[in-house]
């Protein structure tokens, strides 16, 4: 994806140091597949975790964020889709997602 990384934002905040404000975000990183999925042509991302199974999170400056990404769950063929699923919990329920490059022109150009 042209060197871009995918992350989920958990928190926006800012702090001041020597009278300079730094706008930041706490993010959870996703690992990206080496190549797009053969059947869809979309990149697949999965939440990154440490060796202990803890989310790989870090703080980034807001200037490093290019745009939002539209993630579609990669539904397993052997599991049902739960009725309780909604926009607030879908990123916690599924383990892999497609990066939807067809959401708009700019996403298509970035996530070729």
N, C-alpha and C positions, 0 to 999 in steps of 0.2 A: 504494500500500500504506500509506495513512495516514501518509505521510512517513517511513517506515522505510527503512533502507538494508540491503543484504545484503553480508556480508563473510565471508571464509574466515579462520579463526584459524590462524596458524602457530606461535605461541609465547605462552605465559603466563609472566609474570615480574612481579617487584615491585622497586621501588627505594625508598630512604629519602632524604628531604630534610628537614633541620631536625627530625629525630626523628619524622617522619611517614612511614608506609609508604603507597606508592601501588601498588595492584595493577593491572597493565596487560596488554594483549595486543597482539601484532604482527599486523595483519590485512591481507589483500589484498581490495580493494574490488571489487564487482560493480556494473555499471550495470543499471538496471531499465528495462524497456520502458515506453512512455507509457501503454499500456492492456493489459489482460489479452489473452492469445491468443484469437482468435475461436473456434477449434474446441474448446479445452479449458477456457477460462475461467480459466486459471492465468497468473500473472505470469511473464515470461521475464526471466532475468538473464544477463549475459555478463561475463566477467572484464575489468576495466578495465586498460588499459595506457597508459603515457606515449607521447609522440610517437616515442620511440626504440624502442618495443616492450617496455619494461621494465614489470613489474607495478607498479601503483599501490598502494603499501603505506603504512601509517602505524601509529602507536601510539595506542591508545585506552585510557581508564580502564575497568575492568571494570563500573563502575556504568552505563556507557552501553550495555551489551549487555543486550537484553531477553530473548532466548531463542534457542535453536538453530532453524535452518531445515532442512527436508528438501528437498534439491535432487534433481530427477530429470533425467537427461540428455535433451536434445532431440536424439534420434537423427536424423542426416541420412538422407534416403530413398535416397541413392545410395552409401552406405558400409556395409560390413559391421560387425557387432558382434564385437569381438575376444575370443577365449577368455581372453586374459591380463588382461582387464578385471576390476578388483576395487575394493573400497571405498578402497583406498589410492591408486589412480592415476586413478580416473574423473574427478576434477575437473581433472586435467592433460590428459586426452585429448580431452574434448569442449569445445566453444566456447560452448555455450548450454545453459541449464538452466531447467526449470520449478520454481517455488516451490510445493511441494505443500501446499495449504491444507487438504487432506482428511486429513492425518496425525493430527490430534486437534482437539478442540473449540476449544482456545485458538488454534491456528494458523488455524483457520477464521474466528474472530472478528477476528484481527489482520490477516490477508492477504485481506480480503474479496474 
